Amino acid sequence: MAPNKPTSGELQHRVAFDERTTIDDGLGNSEGVFSERFKAWAAFRSRGGSEAVVAARLEGRNLLGVYVRSTAETAQIKADWRMRDVRTGDSYAVRIVDAVSDRYWVYLEAQTGVAP
């Protein structure tokens, strides 16, 4: 985890965490949809970006370091969840979750431009 932990004033982003659930479509098939679990205040730290060539086109990806306060809810976040910025509507795939290095903060790495 990064050494500089955020202050409460840096928790400026309202984010929602969505978990993938499987539902029946009524025709005997199941499909995965995301359902919101909870919302939290978060501090974003840019971790840079990258460009990947996908199907002969350049695609930009942004990697964020995200801090949320450690609570019973945030301790449940898993690497296959989706994070959404409530204000902008941007979606991020949660890639890394570190809920054990610091008892006060949960550190996440989230990425745009990839399937959650």
Biotite code that builds the C-alpha atoms (Angstrom):
import biotite.structure as struc

atoms = struc.array([
    struc.Atom([0.000, 0.000, 0.000], chain_id="A", res_id=1, res_name="MET", atom_name="CA", element="C"),
    struc.Atom([1.200, 3.519, -0.711], chain_id="A", res_id=2, res_name="ALA", atom_name="CA", element="C"),
    struc.Atom([2.814, 5.232, 2.271], chain_id="A", res_id=3, res_name="PRO", atom_name="CA", element="C"),
    struc.Atom([0.822, 8.501, 2.142], chain_id="A", res_id=4, res_name="ASN", atom_name="CA", element="C"),
    struc.Atom([-2.615, 7.755, 3.415], chain_id="A", res_id=5, res_name="LYS", atom_name="CA", element="C"),
    struc.Atom([-5.408, 10.200, 2.615], chain_id="A", res_id=6, res_name="PRO", atom_name="CA", element="C"),
    struc.Atom([-6.857, 12.759, 4.956], chain_id="A", res_id=7, res_name="THR", atom_name="CA", element="C"),
    struc.Atom([-10.584, 13.011, 5.506], chain_id="A", res_id=8, res_name="SER", atom_name="CA", element="C"),
    struc.Atom([-10.588, 16.126, 3.292], chain_id="A", res_id=9, res_name="GLY", atom_name="CA", element="C"),
    struc.Atom([-9.434, 14.036, 0.335], chain_id="A", res_id=10, res_name="GLU", atom_name="CA", element="C"),
    struc.Atom([-12.523, 11.796, 0.482], chain_id="A", res_id=11, res_name="LEU", atom_name="CA", element="C"),
    struc.Atom([-14.213, 13.831, -2.249], chain_id="A", res_id=12, res_name="GLN", atom_name="CA", element="C"),
    struc.Atom([-15.584, 11.131, -4.539], chain_id="A", res_id=13, res_name="HIS", atom_name="CA", element="C"),
    struc.Atom([-18.871, 9.354, -3.857], chain_id="A", res_id=14, res_name="ARG", atom_name="CA", element="C"),
    struc.Atom([-18.596, 5.831, -5.266], chain_id="A", res_id=15, res_name="VAL", atom_name="CA", element="C"),
    struc.Atom([-20.921, 2.855, -5.414], chain_id="A", res_id=16, res_name="ALA", atom_name="CA", element="C"),
    struc.Atom([-19.716, -0.731, -5.298], chain_id="A", res_id=17, res_name="PHE", atom_name="CA", element="C"),
    struc.Atom([-21.576, -3.290, -7.406], chain_id="A", res_id=18, res_name="ASP", atom_name="CA", element="C"),
    struc.Atom([-21.387, -7.059, -7.104], chain_id="A", res_id=19, res_name="GLU", atom_name="CA", element="C"),
    struc.Atom([-22.110, -9.357, -10.030], chain_id="A", res_id=20, res_name="ARG", atom_name="CA", element="C"),
    struc.Atom([-25.140, -11.542, -9.377], chain_id="A", res_id=21, res_name="THR", atom_name="CA", element="C"),
    struc.Atom([-26.660, -14.252, -11.523], chain_id="A", res_id=22, res_name="THR", atom_name="CA", element="C"),
    struc.Atom([-30.344, -14.011, -12.379], chain_id="A", res_id=23, res_name="ILE", atom_name="CA", element="C"),
    struc.Atom([-32.690, -16.216, -14.380], chain_id="A", res_id=24, res_name="ASP", atom_name="CA", element="C"),
    struc.Atom([-33.897, -14.592, -17.606], chain_id="A", res_id=25, res_name="ASP", atom_name="CA", element="C"),
    struc.Atom([-37.165, -16.577, -17.583], chain_id="A", res_id=26, res_name="GLY", atom_name="CA", element="C"),
    struc.Atom([-36.147, -18.775, -20.521], chain_id="A", res_id=27, res_name="LEU", atom_name="CA", element="C"),
    struc.Atom([-33.986, -21.222, -18.609], chain_id="A", res_id=28, res_name="GLY", atom_name="CA", element="C"),
    struc.Atom([-30.814, -19.207, -19.026], chain_id="A", res_id=29, res_name="ASN", atom_name="CA", element="C"),
    struc.Atom([-28.912, -17.231, -16.464], chain_id="A", res_id=30, res_name="SER", atom_name="CA", element="C"),
    struc.Atom([-27.178, -13.928, -16.948], chain_id="A", res_id=31, res_name="GLU", atom_name="CA", element="C"),
    struc.Atom([-24.818, -11.921, -14.802], chain_id="A", res_id=32, res_name="GLY", atom_name="CA", element="C"),
    struc.Atom([-25.854, -8.418, -13.831], chain_id="A", res_id=33, res_name="VAL", atom_name="CA", element="C"),
    struc.Atom([-24.357, -5.982, -11.378], chain_id="A", res_id=34, res_name="PHE", atom_name="CA", element="C"),
    struc.Atom([-26.353, -4.978, -8.320], chain_id="A", res_id=35, res_name="SER", atom_name="CA", element="C"),
    struc.Atom([-25.350, -2.167, -6.008], chain_id="A", res_id=36, res_name="GLU", atom_name="CA", element="C"),
    struc.Atom([-24.175, -3.242, -2.554], chain_id="A", res_id=37, res_name="ARG", atom_name="CA", element="C"),
    struc.Atom([-23.330, 0.089, -0.924], chain_id="A", res_id=38, res_name="PHE", atom_name="CA", element="C"),
    struc.Atom([-21.922, 3.595, -1.403], chain_id="A", res_id=39, res_name="LYS", atom_name="CA", element="C"),
    struc.Atom([-18.872, 5.153, 0.231], chain_id="A", res_id=40, res_name="ALA", atom_name="CA", element="C"),
    struc.Atom([-16.677, 8.253, 0.105], chain_id="A", res_id=41, res_name="TRP", atom_name="CA", element="C"),
    struc.Atom([-13.339, 7.674, -1.605], chain_id="A", res_id=42, res_name="ALA", atom_name="CA", element="C"),
    struc.Atom([-10.019, 9.360, -2.310], chain_id="A", res_id=43, res_name="ALA", atom_name="CA", element="C"),
    struc.Atom([-8.654, 8.870, -5.823], chain_id="A", res_id=44, res_name="PHE", atom_name="CA", element="C"),
    struc.Atom([-4.952, 8.790, -6.599], chain_id="A", res_id=45, res_name="ARG", atom_name="CA", element="C"),
    struc.Atom([-3.858, 8.564, -10.205], chain_id="A", res_id=46, res_name="SER", atom_name="CA", element="C"),
    struc.Atom([-1.604, 5.577, -10.848], chain_id="A", res_id=47, res_name="ARG", atom_name="CA", element="C"),
    struc.Atom([-0.959, 6.470, -14.480], chain_id="A", res_id=48, res_name="GLY", atom_name="CA", element="C"),
    struc.Atom([-2.410, 4.904, -17.524], chain_id="A", res_id=49, res_name="GLY", atom_name="CA", element="C"),
    struc.Atom([-1.556, 2.744, -20.448], chain_id="A", res_id=50, res_name="SER", atom_name="CA", element="C"),
    struc.Atom([-2.485, 2.233, -24.027], chain_id="A", res_id=51, res_name="GLU", atom_name="CA", element="C"),
    struc.Atom([-3.333, -1.162, -25.401], chain_id="A", res_id=52, res_name="ALA", atom_name="CA", element="C"),
    struc.Atom([-3.880, -2.159, -28.988], chain_id="A", res_id=53, res_name="VAL", atom_name="CA", element="C"),
    struc.Atom([-7.143, -4.044, -29.113], chain_id="A", res_id=54, res_name="VAL", atom_name="CA", element="C"),
    struc.Atom([-8.498, -5.239, -32.457], chain_id="A", res_id=55, res_name="ALA", atom_name="CA", element="C"),
    struc.Atom([-6.175, -2.858, -34.345], chain_id="A", res_id=56, res_name="ALA", atom_name="CA", element="C"),
    struc.Atom([-7.251, 0.256, -32.447], chain_id="A", res_id=57, res_name="ARG", atom_name="CA", element="C"),
    struc.Atom([-5.614, 2.132, -29.652], chain_id="A", res_id=58, res_name="LEU", atom_name="CA", element="C"),
    struc.Atom([-7.481, 2.029, -26.370], chain_id="A", res_id=59, res_name="GLU", atom_name="CA", element="C"),
    struc.Atom([-6.647, 4.211, -23.364], chain_id="A", res_id=60, res_name="GLY", atom_name="CA", element="C"),
    struc.Atom([-6.799, 2.793, -19.875], chain_id="A", res_id=61, res_name="ARG", atom_name="CA", element="C"),
    struc.Atom([-6.612, 4.690, -16.636], chain_id="A", res_id=62, res_name="ASN", atom_name="CA", element="C"),
    struc.Atom([-5.430, 3.094, -13.405], chain_id="A", res_id=63, res_name="LEU", atom_name="CA", element="C"),
    struc.Atom([-6.529, 4.598, -10.093], chain_id="A", res_id=64, res_name="LEU", atom_name="CA", element="C"),
    struc.Atom([-5.425, 3.999, -6.555], chain_id="A", res_id=65, res_name="GLY", atom_name="CA", element="C"),
    struc.Atom([-8.542, 4.340, -4.396], chain_id="A", res_id=66, res_name="VAL", atom_name="CA", element="C"),
    struc.Atom([-8.788, 4.645, -0.630], chain_id="A", res_id=67, res_name="TYR", atom_name="CA", element="C"),
    struc.Atom([-12.014, 4.054, 1.302], chain_id="A", res_id=68, res_name="VAL", atom_name="CA", element="C"),
    struc.Atom([-12.425, 3.910, 5.057], chain_id="A", res_id=69, res_name="ARG", atom_name="CA", element="C"),
    struc.Atom([-12.286, 0.421, 6.499], chain_id="A", res_id=70, res_name="SER", atom_name="CA", element="C"),
    struc.Atom([-15.777, -0.658, 7.581], chain_id="A", res_id=71, res_name="THR", atom_name="CA", element="C"),
    struc.Atom([-17.691, -3.914, 7.689], chain_id="A", res_id=72, res_name="ALA", atom_name="CA", element="C"),
    struc.Atom([-19.076, -3.088, 4.217], chain_id="A", res_id=73, res_name="GLU", atom_name="CA", element="C"),
    struc.Atom([-15.797, -2.102, 2.549], chain_id="A", res_id=74, res_name="THR", atom_name="CA", element="C"),
    struc.Atom([-14.073, -5.197, 3.950], chain_id="A", res_id=75, res_name="ALA", atom_name="CA", element="C"),
    struc.Atom([-16.392, -7.269, 1.693], chain_id="A", res_id=76, res_name="GLN", atom_name="CA", element="C"),
    struc.Atom([-15.125, -5.756, -1.593], chain_id="A", res_id=77, res_name="ILE", atom_name="CA", element="C"),
    struc.Atom([-13.668, -8.351, -3.940], chain_id="A", res_id=78, res_name="LYS", atom_name="CA", element="C"),
    struc.Atom([-11.520, -8.089, -7.054], chain_id="A", res_id=79, res_name="ALA", atom_name="CA", element="C"),
    struc.Atom([-14.415, -9.029, -9.359], chain_id="A", res_id=80, res_name="ASP", atom_name="CA", element="C"),
    struc.Atom([-16.656, -6.138, -8.267], chain_id="A", res_id=81, res_name="TRP", atom_name="CA", element="C"),
    struc.Atom([-17.322, -2.923, -10.144], chain_id="A", res_id=82, res_name="ARG", atom_name="CA", element="C"),
    struc.Atom([-16.871, 0.568, -8.735], chain_id="A", res_id=83, res_name="MET", atom_name="CA", element="C"),
    struc.Atom([-18.901, 3.499, -10.094], chain_id="A", res_id=84, res_name="ARG", atom_name="CA", element="C"),
    struc.Atom([-18.350, 7.207, -9.589], chain_id="A", res_id=85, res_name="ASP", atom_name="CA", element="C"),
    struc.Atom([-21.843, 8.345, -8.570], chain_id="A", res_id=86, res_name="VAL", atom_name="CA", element="C"),
    struc.Atom([-21.352, 11.925, -9.808], chain_id="A", res_id=87, res_name="ARG", atom_name="CA", element="C"),
    struc.Atom([-19.889, 11.204, -13.254], chain_id="A", res_id=88, res_name="THR", atom_name="CA", element="C"),
    struc.Atom([-21.252, 7.693, -13.887], chain_id="A", res_id=89, res_name="GLY", atom_name="CA", element="C"),
    struc.Atom([-17.793, 6.344, -14.798], chain_id="A", res_id=90, res_name="ASP", atom_name="CA", element="C"),
    struc.Atom([-17.333, 2.618, -14.154], chain_id="A", res_id=91, res_name="SER", atom_name="CA", element="C"),
    struc.Atom([-14.129, 0.982, -12.971], chain_id="A", res_id=92, res_name="TYR", atom_name="CA", element="C"),
    struc.Atom([-13.144, -2.661, -12.750], chain_id="A", res_id=93, res_name="ALA", atom_name="CA", element="C"),
    struc.Atom([-11.733, -3.413, -9.292], chain_id="A", res_id=94, res_name="VAL", atom_name="CA", element="C"),
    struc.Atom([-8.431, -5.226, -9.837], chain_id="A", res_id=95, res_name="ARG", atom_name="CA", element="C"),
    struc.Atom([-6.709, -5.328, -6.441], chain_id="A", res_id=96, res_name="ILE", atom_name="CA", element="C"),
    struc.Atom([-8.166, -5.120, -2.931], chain_id="A", res_id=97, res_name="VAL", atom_name="CA", element="C"),
    struc.Atom([-5.961, -4.672, 0.128], chain_id="A", res_id=98, res_name="ASP", atom_name="CA", element="C"),
    struc.Atom([-8.087, -4.704, 3.262], chain_id="A", res_id=99, res_name="ALA", atom_name="CA", element="C"),
    struc.Atom([-5.462, -6.095, 5.653], chain_id="A", res_id=100, res_name="VAL", atom_name="CA", element="C"),
    struc.Atom([-2.346, -3.871, 5.439], chain_id="A", res_id=101, res_name="SER", atom_name="CA", element="C"),
    struc.Atom([-3.985, -0.961, 7.240], chain_id="A", res_id=102, res_name="ASP", atom_name="CA", element="C"),
    struc.Atom([-6.758, -1.273, 9.794], chain_id="A", res_id=103, res_name="ARG", atom_name="CA", element="C"),
    struc.Atom([-8.190, 2.177, 8.957], chain_id="A", res_id=104, res_name="TYR", atom_name="CA", element="C"),
    struc.Atom([-8.178, 2.107, 5.150], chain_id="A", res_id=105, res_name="TRP", atom_name="CA", element="C"),
    struc.Atom([-9.018, -0.295, 2.328], chain_id="A", res_id=106, res_name="VAL", atom_name="CA", element="C"),
    struc.Atom([-6.818, 0.287, -0.705], chain_id="A", res_id=107, res_name="TYR", atom_name="CA", element="C"),
    struc.Atom([-8.109, -0.626, -4.170], chain_id="A", res_id=108, res_name="LEU", atom_name="CA", element="C"),
    struc.Atom([-6.691, -0.479, -7.640], chain_id="A", res_id=109, res_name="GLU", atom_name="CA", element="C"),
    struc.Atom([-9.393, 0.208, -10.182], chain_id="A", res_id=110, res_name="ALA", atom_name="CA", element="C"),
    struc.Atom([-9.083, 0.423, -13.955], chain_id="A", res_id=111, res_name="GLN", atom_name="CA", element="C"),
    struc.Atom([-11.120, 1.939, -16.768], chain_id="A", res_id=112, res_name="THR", atom_name="CA", element="C"),
    struc.Atom([-11.220, 0.595, -20.286], chain_id="A", res_id=113, res_name="GLY", atom_name="CA", element="C"),
    struc.Atom([-11.543, -3.069, -19.314], chain_id="A", res_id=114, res_name="VAL", atom_name="CA", element="C"),
    struc.Atom([-14.476, -5.349, -18.663], chain_id="A", res_id=115, res_name="ALA", atom_name="CA", element="C"),
    struc.Atom([-15.325, -5.570, -14.951], chain_id="A", res_id=116, res_name="PRO", atom_name="CA", element="C"),
])
